[in-house]
Amino acid sequence: VVSIMASVKPLVSTIVLLLLVVYIVGCYFTQLTLNYRLDCVRAIDTGEECLQDGPELLNEYYGSLGTTCLNLFQTVTGGLDWKLILDPLIDHISPWMAIVFCFYVVFTSVALMNIVTGVFVETALQRGREDKDVYMINHLRELFGRLDDDHNGKITWPEFEENLDEPKLLTFFKEIDIDISEAKGLF
């Protein structure tokens, strides 16, 4: 539970970053759609042809900023098929929109989602290190309490030396990466 609570701040930051990317790309696609629709209105006014289904299909997926952002979010989370949302851009705006759209999907899927995973893993590892440190301190306090034969709150070298073969002490020194032959250096 503590690990989850510790990862809330980085998670919120990542979600804000994801929403920012969706918003920026949404503004771009919504503006492209608006420009296309305005060009169609001008073309119809001057008697030129405009693909009749273009504005309706584009309006369905990119009619407003909110609709565009929702559809873009759904494409990276598996809620909407890419083909449905990408075909109107390719057919009516430019085939190059496929590259822009794929870049958006790759960036959000690979980069941002890996950041989310990394945040959780790093938080869990950090919490594990903290738990290990707390365990080691408690274990050390208990171990040194047993080594203090005269219960004066201090461990002398003779008290320590006579317990050098105790398995718990050997394990502790191994955990902190100190060779038992270096134990004299602690005093």
C-alpha positions as a printed Julia matrix, in Angstrom:
187×3 Matrix{Float64}:
   0.0     0.0     0.0
   2.83    2.4     0.85
   4.51    1.65   -2.49
   1.31    2.45   -4.34
   0.87    5.69   -2.41
   4.47    6.67   -3.16
   3.87    6.22   -6.89
   0.79    8.46   -7.04
   2.75   11.68   -7.68
   4.77   10.28  -10.61
   1.62    8.62  -11.96
  -0.28   11.91  -11.92
   2.64   13.62  -13.67
   2.66   10.95  -16.36
  -1.1    11.19  -16.86
  -0.8    14.97  -17.23
   1.95   14.46  -19.82
  -0.22   11.94  -21.71
  -3.18   14.32  -21.68
  -0.94   17.15  -22.88
   0.28   15.07  -25.83
  -3.3    14.05  -26.67
  -4.39   17.7   -26.44
  -1.6    19.0   -28.69
  -2.16   16.34  -31.35
  -5.92   16.84  -30.99
  -5.54   20.57  -31.65
  -3.47   19.8   -34.74
  -5.95   17.29  -36.24
  -8.98   19.41  -35.34
  -7.4    22.44  -37.04
  -6.6    20.4   -40.16
 -10.18   19.2   -40.29
 -11.54   22.71  -39.84
  -9.31   23.98  -42.65
 -10.52   21.17  -44.93
 -14.16   21.9   -44.14
 -13.66   25.61  -44.82
 -11.92   24.78  -48.11
 -14.88   22.58  -49.06
 -17.34   25.38  -48.32
 -15.27   27.77  -50.48
 -15.02   25.15  -53.23
 -18.78   24.58  -53.27
 -19.39   28.35  -53.33
 -17.16   28.72  -56.4
 -18.66   25.71  -58.16
 -15.7    23.38  -57.66
 -16.02   19.82  -56.46
 -15.51   18.7   -52.91
 -15.78   15.11  -51.74
 -19.23   15.0   -50.25
 -18.53   12.41  -47.58
 -15.33   14.15  -46.48
 -16.73   16.73  -44.1
 -19.15   14.26  -42.51
 -16.51   11.59  -41.86
 -14.02   14.12  -40.61
 -16.67   15.79  -38.47
 -17.53   12.44  -36.88
 -13.99   11.89  -35.58
 -12.5    15.39  -35.59
 -15.53   17.69  -35.34
 -14.53   19.28  -32.06
 -11.45   19.35  -29.89
 -13.15   17.21  -27.24
 -14.22   14.58  -29.78
 -10.77   14.52  -31.35
  -9.01   14.14  -27.99
 -11.37   11.37  -26.9
 -10.84    9.5   -30.18
  -7.06    9.93  -29.97
  -7.07    8.64  -26.39
  -9.17    5.67  -27.46
  -6.75    4.76  -30.24
  -3.81    4.38  -27.85
  -5.8     2.55  -25.19
  -7.43    0.04  -27.52
 -10.93    1.53  -27.49
 -11.01    2.55  -31.15
  -9.54    0.96  -34.25
  -6.84    3.02  -35.97
  -8.32    2.44  -39.42
 -11.6     4.08  -38.53
 -10.0     7.27  -37.32
  -7.09    7.38  -39.76
  -8.87    6.72  -43.08
 -10.7    10.09  -43.22
  -7.39   11.91  -42.64
  -5.63    9.94  -45.38
  -8.52   10.21  -47.86
  -9.4    13.86  -47.42
  -6.41   15.69  -45.97
  -3.2    13.91  -46.99
  -1.63   10.45  -47.08
   1.16   11.98  -44.98
  -1.27   12.07  -42.06
  -0.66    8.32  -41.69
   2.95    9.06  -40.75
   1.94   11.79  -38.29
  -0.72    9.55  -36.77
   1.62    6.57  -36.49
   4.25    8.76  -34.84
   1.63    9.89  -32.31
   0.59    6.3   -31.55
   4.17    5.05  -31.27
   5.17    7.95  -29.04
   2.24    7.57  -26.68
   2.25    3.78  -26.65
   5.96    3.13  -26.4
   7.44    6.2   -24.78
   4.75    7.28  -22.36
   3.59    3.82  -21.38
   7.19    2.79  -20.73
   7.55    5.84  -18.53
   4.53    4.72  -16.53
   5.98    1.23  -16.17
   9.38    2.63  -15.21
   7.83    4.89  -12.58
   6.07    1.99  -10.9
   9.12   -0.27  -11.05
  11.45    2.42   -9.7
   9.04    3.25   -6.89
   8.73   -0.41   -5.95
  12.51   -0.87   -6.0
  13.06    2.24   -3.9
  10.45    1.12   -1.39
  12.11   -2.31   -1.28
  15.47   -0.71   -0.49
  13.89    1.38    2.25
  12.21   -1.71    3.73
  15.52   -3.56    3.63
  17.27   -0.68    5.4
  14.62   -0.62    8.14
  14.92   -4.4     8.52
  18.7    -4.18    8.74
  18.58   -1.47   11.41
  16.09   -3.42   13.51
  18.06   -6.62   13.02
  21.3    -4.82   13.97
  19.72   -3.34   17.11
  18.56   -6.82   18.21
  21.88   -8.45   17.33
  24.0    -5.87   19.14
  21.67   -6.07   22.13
  22.53   -9.75   22.43
  26.27   -9.09   22.02
  26.32   -6.65   24.95
  27.04   -9.19   27.7
  27.29   -6.7    30.57
  24.19   -4.7    29.36
  25.91   -1.33   29.64
  24.77   -0.18   26.18
  28.27   -0.53   24.71
  29.92   -3.4    22.91
  33.6    -3.9    23.59
  36.0    -5.69   21.28
  36.23   -8.75   23.58
  32.4    -9.04   23.66
  32.29   -8.69   19.91
  35.22  -11.04   19.28
  33.73  -13.91   21.26
  30.57  -13.76   19.07
  32.32  -13.57   15.69
  31.32  -17.15   14.9
  27.6   -16.54   15.57
  25.62  -17.26   12.35
  23.39  -14.17   12.63
  26.43  -11.91   12.96
  28.12  -13.6    10.0
  24.94  -13.19    7.94
  24.69   -9.53    8.89
  28.27   -8.8     7.84
  27.68  -10.63    4.59
  24.55   -8.51    3.94
  26.43   -5.24    4.43
  29.35   -6.57    2.37
  31.97   -6.49    5.12
  34.37   -9.36    5.55
  34.5   -10.7     9.11
  38.29  -10.19    9.1
  37.64   -6.43    8.81
  35.48   -6.4    11.96
  38.34   -5.1    14.12
  38.17   -1.87   12.06
  34.78   -1.11   13.62
  36.4    -0.56   17.0
